[in-house]
Amino acid sequence: MSATSQADRPSQAAFAAANPDALEVAPGAEHQRLEGSVPELATEEDLRAALEKAFDYRGDVTMTLKNGSKVEGYIFDRRNGATLRDSFVRVIPVDTSVVADNVGRSAVAHNKVSSQKLSIAYSDIAALAFTGRDTAAGKSWEAWVRKYWEKKAAGEKAIALQPDKLE
């Protein structure tokens, strides 16, 4: 294991002279408003793109499986394989009592660790809907600061911005 020598490290003066705007190399991500949307899943690429968005979504989704059953829950992981049959989405279902009844054998076969988590093959998914509330929508740092300045401009004293209550 090699260590970085003191000579290889940037000096404090180099950091102080650096423009912070010039240091930003990664563009920010703009979140889409997906709540309530139902993407079209006409092709394999459409399905993969929709499930990738569902993974990034911070609310529950409802998946309609090809056997006609529905699974509602939070997608916490996905495994991309070479084919749709080899790709899986992992879900924490809202109602765990109906998991075994609603999901086909392929999903249950990959769910031996916990009865509260499901693995569903991409090939078993017929439709997807973003049905749950996006719990982080509008809760960026900028939104928090904007609320602070609105209260201050309104003349409020002893401003304390409190987090939203959990449901």
Backbone as ProteinMPNN parsed JSONL, in Angstrom:
{"seq_chain_A": "MSATSQADRPSQAAFAAANPDALEVAPGAEHQRLEGSVPELATEEDLRAALEKAFDYRGDVTMTLKNGSKVEGYIFDRRNGATLRDSFVRVIPVDTSVVADNVGRSAVAHNKVSSQKLSIAYSDIAALAFTGRDTAAGKSWEAWVRKYWEKKAAGEKAIALQPDKLE", "coords_chain_A": {"N_chain_A": [[0.842, -1.157, 0.0], [0.622, 2.14, -0.933], [1.463, 5.333, 0.281], [0.344, 8.717, 0.178], [2.633, 11.223, -0.334], [3.757, 14.148, 1.507], [4.613, 16.071, -0.274], [3.133, 15.518, -2.542], [0.597, 16.389, -2.031], [-1.902, 18.947, -2.455], [-1.224, 22.398, -1.748], [-2.245, 24.52, 1.024], [-2.506, 27.111, 0.165], [-3.102, 26.773, -2.523], [-5.659, 25.706, -2.372], [-7.009, 27.855, -1.174], [-6.841, 29.807, -3.163], [-8.354, 28.742, -5.15], [-11.226, 28.789, -7.234], [-14.408, 28.191, -6.114], [-16.618, 27.679, -7.767], [-15.434, 26.844, -10.093], [-14.382, 24.467, -9.306], [-16.453, 22.668, -9.178], [-17.401, 19.778, -10.681], [-19.297, 17.919, -11.28], [-22.43, 17.829, -12.708], [-25.539, 18.996, -11.338], [-28.444, 17.055, -10.461], [-31.66, 17.057, -11.842], [-34.744, 16.452, -10.516], [-37.467, 14.622, -11.741], [-40.992, 15.11, -11.744], [-42.584, 12.505, -10.834], [-44.675, 11.432, -9.462], [-47.788, 9.9, -9.547], [-47.608, 9.294, -12.221], [-47.722, 7.062, -15.093], [-45.684, 5.172, -16.762], [-45.145, 4.266, -20.212], [-44.618, 0.985, -21.249], [-43.51, -0.204, -23.678], [-41.276, -1.322, -24.936], [-38.274, -3.282, -24.286], [-36.258, -1.526, -23.507], [-37.791, 0.635, -22.63], [-38.985, -0.482, -20.35], [-36.721, -1.056, -18.747], [-35.712, 1.577, -18.39], [-37.874, 2.788, -17.053], [-37.956, 1.279, -14.68], [-35.501, 1.973, -13.635], [-35.94, 4.668, -13.074], [-37.934, 4.264, -11.188], [-36.452, 3.087, -9.178], [-34.926, 5.262, -8.33], [-36.946, 6.85, -7.403], [-38.63, 8.256, -4.584], [-40.803, 7.185, -3.297], [-43.67, 4.972, -3.028], [-44.351, 2.451, -5.5], [-46.615, 0.904, -7.827], [-46.729, -2.228, -9.158], [-47.978, -4.018, -11.84], [-48.29, -7.318, -12.467], [-47.585, -9.82, -14.987], [-49.258, -11.942, -14.531], [-51.527, -10.766, -13.72], [-51.779, -9.917, -11.093], [-51.149, -7.437, -8.492], [-48.498, -5.582, -7.038], [-47.646, -3.482, -4.512], [-45.248, -1.234, -3.36], [-42.019, -0.207, -2.022], [-39.252, 0.273, -4.033], [-36.13, -0.88, -3.447], [-33.804, -1.875, -4.476], [-32.139, -3.04, -7.428], [-31.273, -5.427, -9.887], [-29.476, -5.642, -12.684], [-29.485, -7.712, -15.416], [-28.364, -9.643, -18.285], [-30.615, -10.286, -19.754], [-34.22, -9.703, -19.597], [-35.337, -11.667, -18.007], [-33.203, -12.343, -16.426], [-32.86, -10.096, -14.912], [-33.697, -8.315, -11.961], [-35.957, -6.675, -9.732], [-35.997, -5.399, -6.484], [-38.214, -5.298, -3.807], [-39.872, -3.738, -1.068], [-42.762, -4.671, 0.118], [-45.955, -3.007, 0.604], [-48.135, -4.292, 1.803], [-47.517, -7.072, 3.41], [-48.885, -9.399, 3.869], [-50.164, -10.402, 1.666], [-48.25, -11.128, -0.102], [-47.228, -13.715, -0.879], [-49.446, -14.752, -2.187], [-49.908, -12.991, -4.333], [-47.63, -12.831, -5.972], [-45.768, -14.388, -8.522], [-44.161, -17.666, -8.935], [-41.476, -17.266, -9.717], [-40.698, -14.892, -8.483], [-41.024, -15.456, -5.747], [-39.222, -17.532, -5.428], [-36.784, -16.277, -5.376], [-36.763, -15.097, -2.954], [-35.882, -15.996, -0.376], [-34.609, -15.116, 1.897], [-35.967, -13.126, 3.461], [-39.33, -12.684, 4.48], [-40.443, -10.268, 4.08], [-39.446, -8.915, 1.921], [-39.281, -8.701, -1.593], [-38.211, -10.229, -4.644], [-38.55, -9.51, -7.948], [-38.739, -10.562, -11.208], [-37.815, -8.689, -14.082], [-39.044, -9.521, -16.379], [-41.508, -10.403, -15.537], [-43.069, -8.207, -15.136], [-45.756, -6.244, -16.111], [-46.911, -3.69, -16.061], [-46.319, -0.422, -14.649], [-46.707, 1.933, -12.065], [-46.357, 5.094, -10.57], [-47.398, 5.436, -7.659], [-47.281, 6.14, -4.947], [-46.728, 8.837, -2.57], [-44.159, 11.16, -3.25], [-41.825, 11.379, -1.008], [-39.732, 13.141, -0.636], [-40.079, 15.292, -2.277], [-39.716, 18.655, -3.134], [-38.156, 19.247, -0.932], [-35.553, 20.212, -0.839], [-32.308, 21.606, -0.059], [-32.299, 24.217, -0.973], [-35.053, 24.819, -0.97], [-35.557, 24.736, 1.763], [-33.982, 26.866, 2.71], [-35.237, 28.962, 1.318], [-37.767, 28.972, 2.568], [-36.967, 29.806, 5.096], [-36.015, 32.462, 4.573], [-38.361, 33.607, 3.618], [-39.94, 33.602, 5.927], [-38.382, 35.276, 7.532], [-38.473, 37.656, 6.023], [-41.135, 38.228, 6.356], [-41.153, 39.24, 8.845], [-41.014, 37.64, 11.079], [-39.853, 36.536, 14.25], [-37.319, 34.75, 16.056], [-36.992, 32.449, 14.387], [-37.532, 29.133, 13.589], [-37.048, 26.486, 11.683], [-38.785, 23.614, 11.284], [-38.589, 20.06, 10.773], [-40.763, 18.198, 8.562], [-43.553, 16.328, 9.805], [-43.436, 12.828, 10.248], [-45.314, 10.352, 8.53]], "CA_chain_A": [[0.0, 0.0, 0.0], [1.443, 3.337, -1.005], [0.88, 6.506, 0.927], [0.588, 9.97, -0.509], [3.623, 12.003, 0.407], [3.387, 15.53, 1.768], [4.916, 16.85, -1.477], [2.117, 15.252, -3.553], [-0.666, 16.993, -1.638], [-2.017, 20.372, -2.791], [-0.961, 23.283, -0.618], [-3.376, 25.289, 1.52], [-2.613, 28.305, -0.675], [-3.781, 26.372, -3.767], [-7.078, 25.585, -2.047], [-7.543, 29.183, -0.901], [-6.91, 30.561, -4.416], [-9.248, 28.061, -6.092], [-12.586, 29.292, -7.371], [-15.278, 27.047, -5.811], [-17.484, 27.374, -8.92], [-14.633, 26.128, -11.081], [-14.096, 23.132, -8.773], [-17.625, 21.801, -9.375], [-17.236, 19.023, -11.917], [-20.458, 17.067, -11.513], [-23.657, 18.629, -12.801], [-26.612, 18.595, -10.431], [-29.527, 16.27, -11.067], [-32.988, 17.624, -11.687], [-35.696, 15.371, -10.313], [-38.739, 14.721, -12.444], [-42.198, 14.888, -10.933], [-43.102, 11.221, -11.296], [-45.829, 11.042, -8.662], [-49.032, 9.76, -10.302], [-47.396, 8.954, -13.631], [-47.737, 5.662, -15.511], [-44.885, 5.136, -17.982], [-45.461, 3.25, -21.218], [-43.586, -0.065, -21.251], [-43.668, -0.867, -24.977], [-40.075, -2.07, -25.315], [-37.386, -3.669, -23.19], [-35.574, -0.312, -23.066], [-38.773, 1.402, -21.858], [-39.13, -1.136, -19.053], [-35.488, -0.831, -17.983], [-35.646, 2.997, -18.031], [-38.919, 3.049, -16.058], [-37.551, 0.677, -13.41], [-34.387, 2.775, -13.125], [-36.581, 5.838, -12.461], [-38.642, 3.777, -9.998], [-35.432, 2.881, -8.145], [-34.556, 6.587, -7.835], [-38.139, 7.483, -6.841], [-38.614, 8.167, -3.13], [-42.139, 6.825, -2.852], [-44.088, 3.629, -3.43], [-44.829, 2.215, -6.851], [-47.472, -0.27, -7.965], [-46.389, -3.028, -10.335], [-48.942, -5.019, -12.269], [-47.53, -8.432, -13.026], [-48.202, -10.444, -16.15], [-50.304, -12.866, -14.097], [-52.679, -9.964, -13.35], [-51.73, -9.446, -9.708], [-50.483, -6.152, -8.266], [-47.624, -5.478, -5.876], [-47.34, -2.089, -4.198], [-44.187, -1.144, -2.379], [-40.854, 0.646, -2.25], [-38.147, -0.423, -4.711], [-34.896, -0.519, -2.761], [-32.64, -2.42, -5.175], [-32.395, -3.695, -8.713], [-30.136, -6.192, -10.418], [-29.576, -5.671, -14.139], [-28.852, -8.84, -16.066], [-28.293, -9.566, -19.744], [-31.983, -10.36, -20.28], [-35.243, -9.313, -18.629], [-35.513, -12.793, -17.092], [-32.058, -12.325, -15.515], [-32.872, -8.826, -14.187], [-34.67, -8.345, -10.862], [-36.194, -5.512, -8.905], [-36.263, -5.842, -5.115], [-39.287, -4.452, -3.294], [-40.442, -3.916, 0.269], [-44.191, -4.465, -0.155], [-46.771, -2.303, 1.589], [-48.924, -5.305, 2.502], [-46.756, -8.318, 3.344], [-49.738, -10.57, 4.055], [-50.619, -10.931, 0.378], [-47.092, -11.305, -0.962], [-47.141, -15.053, -1.453], [-50.577, -14.968, -3.068], [-49.902, -12.122, -5.503], [-46.432, -12.881, -6.784], [-45.518, -15.688, -9.132], [-43.114, -18.517, -8.369], [-40.138, -16.742, -9.969], [-40.4, -13.874, -7.482], [-40.91, -16.077, -4.433], [-38.032, -18.369, -5.417], [-35.634, -15.439, -5.07], [-37.087, -14.395, -1.721], [-35.757, -16.948, 0.722], [-33.986, -14.493, 3.054], [-36.928, -12.433, 4.298], [-40.684, -12.707, 3.941], [-40.899, -8.898, 3.881], [-38.808, -8.356, 0.738], [-39.535, -9.497, -2.799], [-37.439, -10.057, -5.87], [-39.452, -9.736, -9.072], [-38.042, -10.5, -12.494], [-38.315, -7.664, -14.994], [-39.889, -10.192, -17.38], [-42.831, -10.638, -14.956], [-43.748, -6.921, -14.932], [-46.55, -5.801, -17.26], [-47.16, -2.25, -15.957], [-45.714, 0.237, -13.494], [-47.316, 3.23, -11.766], [-45.778, 5.799, -9.428], [-48.632, 5.685, -6.915], [-47.048, 6.703, -3.616], [-46.271, 10.224, -2.469], [-42.716, 11.344, -3.26], [-41.617, 11.942, 0.33], [-38.683, 14.163, -0.623], [-40.378, 16.34, -3.26], [-39.736, 20.013, -2.606], [-37.455, 19.331, 0.342], [-34.131, 20.423, -1.069], [-31.686, 22.627, 0.771], [-32.757, 25.502, -1.484], [-36.422, 25.023, -0.487], [-35.47, 25.001, 3.195], [-33.468, 28.224, 2.86], [-36.279, 29.857, 0.817], [-38.76, 29.09, 3.64], [-36.353, 30.617, 6.144], [-35.987, 33.864, 4.169], [-39.756, 34.075, 3.552], [-40.359, 33.902, 7.303], [-37.615, 36.439, 7.982], [-39.013, 38.82, 5.314], [-42.458, 38.499, 6.916], [-40.971, 39.873, 10.144], [-41.05, 36.684, 12.189], [-38.688, 36.501, 15.136], [-37.001, 33.414, 16.587], [-37.394, 31.504, 13.335], [-37.029, 27.764, 13.713], [-37.666, 25.629, 10.677], [-38.909, 22.265, 11.807], [-38.835, 19.06, 9.73], [-42.146, 17.719, 8.442], [-43.904, 15.166, 10.613], [-43.49, 11.561, 9.518], [-46.677, 9.804, 8.51]], "C_chain_A": [[0.896, 1.232, 0.0], [0.716, 4.502, -0.368], [1.208, 7.736, 0.105], [1.573, 10.772, 0.315], [3.136, 13.429, 0.567], [3.595, 16.385, 0.524], [3.846, 16.671, -2.548], [0.786, 15.932, -3.252], [-0.713, 18.457, -2.069], [-1.803, 21.225, -1.546], [-2.242, 23.995, -0.197], [-3.595, 26.527, 0.656], [-3.337, 27.98, -1.979], [-5.274, 26.233, -3.531], [-7.711, 26.959, -1.851], [-7.731, 29.985, -2.183], [-7.907, 29.957, -5.406], [-10.64, 28.687, -6.075], [-13.536, 28.12, -7.117], [-16.213, 26.686, -6.965], [-16.732, 26.584, -9.981], [-14.338, 24.704, -10.617], [-15.242, 22.161, -9.003], [-17.497, 21.09, -10.721], [-18.445, 18.157, -12.25], [-21.713, 17.938, -11.6], [-24.705, 18.108, -11.83], [-27.681, 17.828, -11.183], [-30.85, 16.962, -10.821], [-33.98, 16.475, -11.599], [-36.978, 15.642, -11.077], [-39.867, 14.536, -11.442], [-42.866, 13.63, -11.471], [-44.38, 10.802, -10.585], [-47.107, 11.048, -9.513], [-48.844, 9.359, -11.751], [-47.398, 7.447, -13.854], [-46.956, 5.592, -16.824], [-45.332, 4.019, -18.928], [-44.3, 2.262, -21.273], [-43.666, -0.872, -22.543], [-42.473, -1.738, -25.352], [-39.273, -2.439, -24.072], [-36.668, -2.443, -22.63], [-36.507, 0.565, -22.226], [-38.911, 0.837, -20.446], [-37.903, -0.886, -18.183], [-35.387, 0.623, -17.515], [-36.664, 3.329, -16.941], [-38.532, 2.468, -14.699], [-36.359, 1.405, -12.803], [-34.935, 4.042, -12.454], [-37.305, 5.434, -11.18], [-37.658, 3.538, -8.856], [-35.033, 4.219, -7.522], [-35.716, 7.312, -7.157], [-38.177, 7.257, -5.335], [-39.999, 7.918, -2.558], [-42.464, 5.413, -3.318], [-44.524, 3.61, -4.887], [-45.761, 1.008, -6.82], [-47.1, -0.956, -9.265], [-47.522, -3.997, -10.607], [-48.138, -6.111, -12.958], [-48.295, -9.062, -14.181], [-49.269, -11.461, -15.782], [-51.545, -12.126, -13.613], [-52.665, -9.433, -11.935], [-50.964, -8.132, -9.618], [-49.661, -6.218, -6.996], [-47.312, -4.002, -5.693], [-46.26, -2.071, -3.14], [-43.069, -0.227, -2.817], [-39.74, -0.176, -2.892], [-36.842, 0.046, -4.078], [-33.645, -1.028, -3.459], [-33.078, -2.955, -6.514], [-31.107, -4.347, -9.173], [-30.322, -6.3, -11.922], [-28.788, -6.842, -14.693], [-28.849, -8.646, -17.574], [-29.689, -9.575, -20.374], [-32.963, -9.897, -19.205], [-35.466, -10.409, -17.596], [-34.391, -12.836, -16.051], [-31.98, -11.051, -14.664], [-33.987, -8.847, -13.145], [-34.764, -6.985, -10.2], [-36.542, -6.04, -7.522], [-37.162, -4.804, -4.452], [-39.592, -4.782, -1.841], [-41.928, -3.634, 0.097], [-44.912, -3.748, 0.982], [-47.534, -3.303, 2.443], [-48.226, -6.649, 2.361], [-47.631, -9.551, 3.476], [-50.184, -11.184, 2.735], [-49.469, -11.209, -0.581], [-47.083, -12.666, -1.643], [-48.277, -15.326, -2.433], [-50.457, -14.205, -4.377], [-48.741, -12.321, -6.453], [-46.183, -14.296, -7.283], [-44.355, -16.426, -8.515], [-41.725, -17.926, -8.574], [-39.751, -15.712, -8.918], [-40.187, -14.502, -6.117], [-39.635, -16.916, -4.344], [-36.782, -17.576, -5.059], [-35.793, -14.717, -3.741], [-36.991, -15.312, -0.507], [-35.197, -16.313, 1.987], [-35.021, -13.893, 3.995], [-38.302, -12.471, 3.658], [-41.198, -11.297, 3.696], [-40.236, -8.216, 2.687], [-39.037, -9.301, -0.429], [-38.499, -9.224, -3.863], [-38.365, -10.431, -7.01], [-38.667, -9.571, -10.356], [-38.665, -9.416, -13.363], [-39.302, -8.285, -15.984], [-41.295, -10.468, -16.855], [-43.663, -9.358, -14.835], [-44.445, -6.486, -16.219], [-46.762, -4.289, -17.243], [-46.569, -1.724, -14.656], [-46.393, 1.587, -13.307], [-46.657, 3.807, -10.521], [-46.937, 6.288, -8.565], [-48.421, 6.343, -5.564], [-46.577, 8.14, -3.678], [-44.748, 10.252, -2.466], [-42.358, 12.093, -1.981], [-40.563, 13.037, 0.378], [-38.953, 15.302, -1.601], [-40.455, 17.691, -2.583], [-38.983, 20.197, -1.31], [-35.947, 19.453, 0.16], [-33.6, 21.47, -0.093], [-32.184, 24.01, 0.347], [-34.172, 25.813, -0.985], [-36.421, 25.364, 0.998], [-35.012, 26.437, 3.441], [-34.509, 29.247, 2.396], [-37.362, 30.062, 1.896], [-38.233, 29.973, 4.77], [-36.431, 32.099, 5.786], [-37.396, 34.429, 4.013], [-40.264, 34.444, 4.944], [-39.65, 35.147, 7.832], [-38.154, 37.712, 7.328], [-40.397, 39.21, 5.849], [-42.373, 39.1, 8.323], [-41.017, 38.918, 11.32], [-39.748, 36.74, 12.977], [-38.509, 35.076, 15.645], [-37.459, 32.333, 15.617], [-36.731, 30.157, 13.583], [-37.765, 26.917, 12.68], [-37.628, 24.195, 11.175], [-39.112, 21.278, 10.651], [-40.309, 18.662, 9.718], [-42.344, 16.506, 9.323], [-43.938, 13.921, 9.724], [-44.898, 11.01, 9.609], [-46.725, 8.46, 9.154]], "O_chain_A": [[1.807, 1.356, 0.819], [-0.504, 4.628, -0.475], [2.229, 7.785, -0.581], [1.376, 10.977, 1.513], [2.227, 13.872, -0.134], [2.836, 17.326, 0.288], [3.654, 17.559, -3.379], [-0.064, 16.037, -4.135], [0.311, 19.139, -2.055], [-2.156, 20.827, -0.436], [-3.203, 24.065, -0.962], [-4.733, 26.945, 0.44], [-4.097, 28.803, -2.489], [-6.075, 26.6, -4.391], [-8.827, 27.2, -2.312], [-8.679, 30.763, -2.287], [-8.262, 30.599, -6.394], [-11.155, 29.063, -5.022], [-13.475, 27.131, -7.849], [-16.567, 25.518, -7.129], [-17.315, 25.757, -10.682], [-14.072, 23.828, -11.44], [-15.027, 20.95, -9.022], [-17.485, 21.732, -11.771], [-18.593, 17.711, -13.387], [-22.018, 18.693, -10.676], [-24.749, 16.913, -11.537], [-27.801, 17.945, -12.402], [-31.125, 17.406, -9.706], [-34.05, 15.631, -12.492], [-37.505, 16.754, -11.058], [-39.7, 13.878, -10.415], [-43.621, 13.682, -12.442], [-45.091, 9.914, -11.056], [-47.461, 12.061, -10.116], [-49.827, 9.106, -12.448], [-47.119, 6.664, -12.946], [-47.496, 5.914, -17.883], [-45.827, 2.976, -18.499], [-43.137, 2.662, -21.335], [-43.867, -2.086, -22.508], [-42.632, -2.768, -26.006], [-39.552, -1.976, -22.966], [-36.488, -2.329, -21.418], [-36.082, 1.165, -21.238], [-38.949, 1.586, -19.47], [-38.035, -0.543, -17.008], [-35.016, 0.878, -16.369], [-36.353, 4.07, -16.008], [-38.761, 3.105, -13.671], [-36.221, 1.448, -11.581], [-34.453, 4.443, -11.394], [-37.292, 6.176, -10.198], [-37.994, 3.761, -7.693], [-34.826, 4.298, -6.311], [-35.503, 8.276, -6.423], [-37.798, 6.187, -4.858], [-40.325, 8.385, -1.466], [-41.631, 4.743, -3.929], [-44.998, 4.608, -5.431], [-45.703, 0.191, -5.901], [-47.147, -0.353, -10.337], [-47.972, -4.711, -9.711], [-47.401, -5.855, -13.91], [-49.5, -8.86, -14.329], [-50.101, -11.813, -16.618], [-52.504, -12.747, -13.154], [-53.476, -8.568, -11.604], [-50.23, -7.759, -10.533], [-50.066, -6.827, -6.006], [-46.783, -3.35, -6.593], [-46.335, -2.793, -2.146], [-43.157, 0.443, -3.846], [-39.333, -1.204, -2.351], [-36.49, 1.222, -4.161], [-32.534, -0.657, -3.078], [-34.247, -3.284, -6.712], [-30.006, -3.878, -8.884], [-31.235, -6.984, -12.385], [-27.582, -6.957, -14.473], [-29.28, -7.609, -18.077], [-29.913, -8.943, -21.407], [-32.586, -9.718, -18.047], [-35.753, -10.117, -16.436], [-34.595, -13.306, -14.931], [-31.12, -10.946, -13.79], [-35.085, -9.336, -13.409], [-33.785, -6.243, -10.118], [-37.29, -7.009, -7.391], [-36.91, -3.601, -4.523], [-39.575, -5.944, -1.434], [-42.32, -2.477, -0.055], [-44.541, -3.862, 2.15], [-47.575, -3.176, 3.667], [-48.326, -7.297, 1.319], [-47.16, -10.658, 3.216], [-50.545, -12.36, 2.69], [-49.701, -11.497, -1.755], [-46.943, -12.748, -2.863], [-48.091, -16.055, -3.407], [-50.858, -14.71, -5.425], [-48.859, -12.005, -7.636], [-46.365, -15.271, -6.554], [-43.641, -15.884, -7.672], [-40.87, -18.063, -7.699], [-38.594, -15.662, -8.501], [-39.261, -14.12, -5.401], [-39.031, -16.996, -3.274], [-35.831, -18.127, -4.505], [-35.02, -13.808, -3.44], [-37.922, -15.388, 0.295], [-35.297, -16.91, 3.059], [-34.963, -14.125, 5.203], [-38.435, -12.311, 2.444], [-42.292, -11.136, 3.153], [-40.46, -7.025, 2.471], [-38.997, -10.523, -0.284], [-37.974, -8.115, -3.967], [-38.905, -11.537, -7.043], [-38.006, -8.554, -10.563], [-39.884, -9.242, -13.381], [-40.278, -7.647, -16.379], [-42.196, -10.743, -17.647], [-44.837, -9.419, -14.469], [-43.82, -6.372, -17.273], [-46.791, -3.665, -18.303], [-46.35, -2.469, -13.701], [-46.629, 2.306, -14.278], [-46.428, 3.098, -9.541], [-47.402, 7.417, -8.72], [-49.311, 7.043, -5.081], [-46.089, 8.605, -4.709], [-44.112, 9.464, -1.765], [-42.566, 13.302, -1.886], [-40.511, 13.792, 1.348], [-38.119, 16.197, -1.736], [-41.162, 17.864, -1.589], [-39.156, 21.218, -0.643], [-35.168, 18.869, 0.913], [-34.368, 22.131, 0.607], [-32.457, 24.866, 1.188], [-34.457, 26.953, -0.616], [-37.209, 26.2, 1.439], [-35.581, 27.141, 4.275], [-34.65, 30.299, 3.021], [-37.82, 31.184, 2.113], [-38.969, 30.786, 5.329], [-36.865, 32.909, 6.605], [-37.607, 35.618, 4.253], [-40.93, 35.464, 5.123], [-40.263, 35.974, 8.506], [-38.281, 38.739, 7.995], [-40.78, 40.378, 5.8], [-43.396, 39.431, 8.922], [-41.056, 39.367, 12.466], [-38.677, 36.967, 12.415], [-39.458, 34.292, 15.656], [-38.209, 31.427, 15.978], [-35.516, 30.068, 13.764], [-38.965, 26.669, 12.805], [-36.562, 23.643, 11.45], [-39.742, 21.625, 9.652], [-41.007, 18.773, 10.726], [-41.408, 15.742, 9.56], [-44.413, 13.967, 8.589], [-45.586, 11.173, 10.616], [-47.79, 7.848, 9.227]]}, "name": "protein", "num_of_chains": 1, "seq": "MSATSQADRPSQAAFAAANPDALEVAPGAEHQRLEGSVPELATEEDLRAALEKAFDYRGDVTMTLKNGSKVEGYIFDRRNGATLRDSFVRVIPVDTSVVADNVGRSAVAHNKVSSQKLSIAYSDIAALAFTGRDTAAGKSWEAWVRKYWEKKAAGEKAIALQPDKLE"}
